[in-house]
Amino acid sequence: MHLDKEQFKVILDKPVFRKISEIADNLGYECYVVGGYVRDIFLNRPSNDIDVVVVGSGIKIAQVLAKELGKGAYLSVFKNFGTAQVKYRGMEIEFVGARKESYSHDSRKPVVEDGTLEDDQYRRDFTVNALAVCLNGPRFGELVDPFNGLEDMEDKMLRTPTDSDITFSDDPLRMMRCIRFATQLNFHIDEEAFESIRKNLKRIEIISRERIIEELNKILMSPVPSKGFVLLDESGLLDYVFPELKKLQGVEIRNGRAHKDNFYHTLQVVDNLAKVSDNLWLRWAALLHDIAKPQCKQWDNKCGWTFHNHNFIGERMIPGIFRKMKLPLNEKMKYVQKMVGLHMRPIVLSEDVVTDSAVRRLLFEAGEDIDDLMTLCEADITSKNEYKRKRFIDNFNLVRQKLKDIEHKDHIRNFKLPVDGNDIMEMFGLSQGSEVGMLRSSVKDAILDGVIPNERAAALEYLVSKAKEKGISLVKDLRHE
């Protein structure tokens, strides 16, 4: 893992870094690439987000750089924060003056003063993020590692550069970042740092929900998300940031019969899904698919523990959870609701005789999201019994094939009824009301049950016969138009 100065010179030998080096030398400023970009060089992780610390004016270097790069370089200056950003050819280069910080107890916003590189490294969250590489001509490629971050990286250890209590109390978001980095990088958390998280739990209350959800999303998008949620639980943070998930925990035994621990089952489902999908909102659906089970748990003397209707109650819980956690209240939320509400349907189909009617109805309700729903349901198979697993998977394959066959034949996915309310009102001289809704529903059910094909002529013929049964007279015959 150790790279010498010459190797860094090769890695950083890009026109943009050479240009920054030249500008810094001309202005007489010390200039360093710091933080995650340097860390990711050692971890061989691709990154286009580059942080540059300048002992002097970071804004000045950014302005000169954008001017010299010319076309394709976009400059943003944030004078209040003393920072500037240059976007160029897929790279985002953030410039900031070296600084030292002090905090008040009731805010994570520091009082900032100009400082040295050492001051800047001292204020960083973890030793592996405090690495710096000099860009100045004579020292180009020289690594500055005052807290042995390189050793911590080799040990896969997250440790704070200074007292962990101060680090986490000053900026409590760092507790979430600590768990997020441990999850993303598959690192361990230093015992002292982990104990400090436990000591400073209540400080998380000063952090906005928007910042917390940003970290939760990154944990959820990690290769093995369960690691992050287990760490959140073990540290005590889960009680503060996601108590609904915490409530899934635990096993109750009655008459020698136990249910599975729904917390760990849920995490296994999320991990299973993460292996096959990088859809953030499908991962949220996996995390929330059993969220209503604590409310629905009942004991039945014949069946044992049951969780009837947990999918429907969970679907109704989603808006409240999204609102509280500052997740988007838009189509993404509705997608998660749909996945949670429907996640039991393919499982039921896989256990029973798969009828065309049941498959049509599932296709109709899931629409374009049917493939995602099947992926979620297959991730929900967590049985340790290999025979049961194989039986479920074989049955799901049967359901998938049936879905393809029915879709090819009947074109049900996201289908629109071949007749609408206006047709019905015109045909029978009705005004809007329950009779129109009843006739429309009868056509929909007839198509989904396979009584009639999904075609206008057949639907109109069926409407006339259904209306006649109800004593509703035909006013205008659209069958021959």
N, C-alpha and C positions, 0 to 999 in steps of 0.2 A: 504493500500500500504506500510505502514511502516514495515520494517523488522528489528528485533534487531540482535545483534551480534551473538546470538546463532542460529538464523535462517540462517544467512549467513554461519555460520560454517557448517550447514547441507548441504546447497546448494553447497558449495565449497569443501565438503568432498569427493573429488575424488582423486584417486592415483596421478594423474599428478599435481594437486595443492599442495598436501602434499609434493610431491617430490620437487617442486619449493620452497616451504616454507623451507624445510630442507636445500637445497642448499644455499638459500639466507642467512639463519641464520649462516651457516658454513662460508660463505664468509664475513659476517658482513655487508650485504647490506639491506637497506629498499626495500621492494618489494610490488607492488600493482597491482591488476587487475583494469583496468580503462576503461572508455568510453562505447562504444555500448554494450559490453557484460554485464556490470553491469546494464545499462539502461534496457536491454531486460529481465533481471531477474525480474525487477519490472513489466514490461509490459507482462510477460509470453510469450515472443517470443523466439522460439528456435534459438540458435546461436552456431556455432562452430568456429567462428572467435574471438580469444581472444587476447587482447592487454595487455601486462604487462610492467609497468614502473618500472625501477630499479634506485634507487639513488646510482649510481655506474655504473658498466659495465654490460649492458644488454647482450652484446655478450658473456661475460664470463659465465653468468648463462645459456644461451642457449647452449653453448658448453658442459658444464658439464651435463646439463639435457639430451641432445641427447645421450651422452655417457652412462649415467646411464639407460636410457630407453632401449638402445640397439636395437635389431632387430625391424624394423618397424618404427623407428624414423629417419626422414630425416632433416638434418640441412642445412640451407642456411645463409651465412654471407654476409652482405653488409657494409664493413668497411667504405666506403665513407660517408655513412649515419648514421653510429653508430648503426645499427640495425641488428637483426638476427631473423630467423624464424625456428621454429621446427614444422614439420608436423608429426602427430602421431594419428593413429586410427580415421581418419576423422576430427581431430581438426587441426587448424592452429593457432599456438601461436607465436605472434610477440613480440619480446623483444626490448626495447629501453631504453637508459639511460635518466633519467629526464633531461629536458633541458629548457632553456629560449631562445626566438627568437626575432630578430629584422629584419625589412624589409626595403628595398629600394623601392622607389615609382614605378620604372619601372619593377619590378619583384615580383612574388609570392614566390620566393625561399628565405628563410630567412637565416640570419647569425645566427648560432646556437652556444650556449655555454652550458656547464654543468650547471645544476640548481638543485633546490629542487623539491619535489613533488608539493609544492604550485606554483612554477614557471611553472611547467608542466600543472597543472590544469588551470592556468591563461591564457595559450596560446590556450586553446581548444575553439572550435567554439561555442558550446552552453552549457548552464548550465546542461542540462540533459545528456550531453556527458562528463561532467567533474567529474562525480562521481567516487570514487575510493574505493576499498576494500583491506585492508591490508592482506598480506599473511604471515607476520612474526609470528613466534610461539606465543609469548605472546599476540599479538594483532590480531591474525588470525580471520577474519570475521568482523573486525571493519570498519564501513563505514566512509569515509571522504568526506564531502559535504560542501565545504566552500561557495558555491554560491546559496544555497537553491534550488539545482536542483530537489530535491525530491518534494518540494512544486510545482515547475513548472510542474513536471510530473503529479502530482495530478490535476493541473489546465489545463493540456493538452496545455501547453504554451512553445513556443520556444523563448528563451531569450539568449543574449550573456553574457558571464561572465564579460566582460569589455565593454568599450564604443563601441557601434555598428559600428560607423563610422570607428574606428580603426580596428575592427575585419574584416569588409568587404573590407576596402581599402587595408589592409595588404595582404589579400588573397581573391581576388574577387570570386574565385570558391565557397567560403562559401555562397555567395548569392544563387547560384544554389542549394547547399546542403541544405540551409534553406528551400527552397520551396520543394525540394525532401523529406526532413524529414516530413514537414507538410503534404505532400500528403501520404506518406507511413504510418505514425503513426496516421493520422487524428488529428493533433495538430493545434492550432492557432499560428500565429506569433505575437509576442509582437509589439505593435504599433510603439515604438521607433525603433525597429529592422527593421520593414517594411519600415519606412520612410528613414532609412539609406540605404536600398537597392535602393530606388528611387534616393537618393542623389549620390550614387556611381555607377550608371548604366554604365557609360563609362569605368569604370575600368575592366569590363568583357572582353574588347577587348584584354587584355594581356593574357587571358586564351586560351589555345590551343583548337581547335575544338574537338580533341579526348577526352579531359576531359569534355567538355560540353556535348558531345553526350553520354558519360557514365552516366551523371546525367539525361539526357532526357530519356534514355532507362529505368532507374530505376523509373522515374515518370510514364512512359508508362506502366510499369509492376506492378504498384500499384493497389490496389483493385478498386479505383475510380480515374482514371487518370485525369479526367476533372478538379478536384480540382487544380492539379499542373499547368495545362495550363491556367486556369483562374487567378491563382496567378501570373504566368509569365506575363500575359497580364496586370493585374492591377498594377504590380510593374514597368512595362515598359521594363522588360528584354526580352519579346517576340520579340520586334522590333529588338533586337540585335542578338538573338540566332535562331529565326525562322520567319523572316519577311514574307515568303510566306504564312504561316498559318495566320498571322495577317491580310493579305489582304482579307481573307474570311469574315472579320467582316463587319457588317453593313447591313441595309435594305434600298432599294430604292423604293419609291412609285410613280407610274404614273397612271393617270386616276383612282385613288382610288384603284389600284391593287399593292400589294406588294409581294415580294418573301421572303422566310424564311431567317433568319440570318444563313448563311452557316457555320460560325465559331462555333456557339453554337449547330447547328445541327450535325456538325462533332464530337464535344465533346460528344454528346449524343450517337452517333454511337459507338465511342470508349468505352464508359462506358457500353453500351449494350453488346459489344463483350467481354469486360473484365469479364463479368459475366459467360461466357461460354467457354472461351479459354485463355490459358496462352501462346499462340504462339506469341512471340515478333514481328515477321515479319508480321503476320496477323494483329496485332494491328497497326503496321506502315501502312499497307494497308488501314486500317480504317481511320487513321489520314490523309492519303493522297488521299482518294478516290475521293474527290471533289476539289482537290487542283487547278484545272484549271478553276473552275467556274468563277472567276473574269475576266479571259481572254475571256470567251465564252459568257458572259452575253449580251443578246440583247433583245430589246423590239419588240414585234410583236403585231400589232393592233388587231389581232384576238385571239391569244393565250396568250397574256400578256408576262411576262418575260420568256425567254427560255435560256437554257444552252447547246445547241446542240454540240455534239461531245466532251463534257468536259472529258469523259472517255478516248478517244483516245489521246487528247492533254495532259491530265494528265499522261498517260502512257509514252509519250515522254519526259515529264518533270522530271521523276523519276531519270534518270542517273545524270542529272545536280544537283539535290537536294542532292543525295547520295554523289556525288563527293565533293560538297561544304561542306557538314556536316561531311565528313570523315566517312561515313557509308560504309560497304563493297560493292565493285563493282563486285560481284560474283553471284552465284545462288540465294542468298537471295534477291539481288536487282531485278533479273529477276522474282523471285516469286512475289515480290511486284508489279512490272510492270504488270505482268499477272493479278493479282487481280484487280488492278485499271482499266486496259483496259477492263476487262470482267464484271465489277460489275453491269453494266446495263442490261446485257443479261438475267439473270434469271428474273429480274423485268419485262422486255418486255414479256418474255414467260408467266409470271403469269397474265399479263393483256390481252393477246390474247388467241386464241384457240391454245393449245399446240400440235403442229404437231410432228410426229416422226422424220421428217427431221431436224427440228430446234433443237430438243433434241440431236440427233446424233451429230450435228455440235458443240453444246455446250460441249458435252462429249469429242469430239475429241480435241477441243481447250484447255479445262481446264485439261484434263487428270487426273492424280492422285490427283490434287488439287481441284477437283469438290466439295468435301464436305466442304473444307475451303471456297470456293467461295459462296456456299449456306449459310454458317454460317455468312459470311460478309453481304450478301444481306438481310438476316433476321434481322441482327443488324441495317441495314439501314432503317428499318421501325420505324419512330419516330413520326408518326401522333398522335395527342391527341384525334382524333376522333375514338372512340372504334369500330364503325361499319367498318370504313375504315381499321383499324388495323386487325380486324378479317377477313375481306375479303382478305387482302394481305396474311395473315398467312395461311388461307385455300388454297389459290391459290399456295403458295409456297409448301405446303404439296402435292398438286397435281403434281407440277413440280418434287418434290423429288421422288414421286412414279413412275412417268414416266421415270425419270433417271434410277431408279433401274430396271424397266421392260425392257427398251431398252438395258441397259448394259448386263442384263442377256441373252437377246435374240441375240444381235449383237456383244458383246464384243468390243465395240468401244473405251473404255477408254485406252488411250495411244496405240492405235492399229497401227500396221505397215502395209503399203499397201502390199497385197499379190503378187504384181509385182513391180519391181523397174526399174530404168533407164537402167540398163544393159540388163534386159529382153527385153525392148522395142527396144534398139539398135540392139540386136541380131536378134529379130524377123523381123525387117523391114529394116535392113542394114543401119541404120541411125547413124550419128555421133552426139555428144553432141550438143544440140541447142534447139531452141524454139519448134520444132516439138515434140521432146521427152518430154519436159515439158508440152506441151499441152495435149499429150496423157496420161501422168501420172496424170495430174489434172482431166482429164475426168473420169478416173477410180475412183479417190478419191471422186469426186462429185457423181458419180453413187452409190457408197457404202453409202455415207452419206445421199443421198436422198432416199435410199431404193430401187433403181432401180435394183441393183444386191446384192446378199449376200456377206459378207466379206470372200470370199473363192477364192483360186487361180484359180480353173477351171473356175469359173464364170467370174473372172476378165480377164483372157486370151481370153475367148470367146467375151467378151465386147470389148476388145482392137482390135480384128480383125475386128469387125463390124464398130467400130469407125474409124479405119484407112482406111477402104474401102470407107467410106463416104468422107474422105478427099483426096481420090485418092492416098493413100500410099500403095504400094504393099507389100505383105507378102513375106519374103525371107526364113525364117526358122519357121516352125510351132512347137511351144512349147506345144501345147494343148495335144499332145499325148505322151509326155515324162514323 
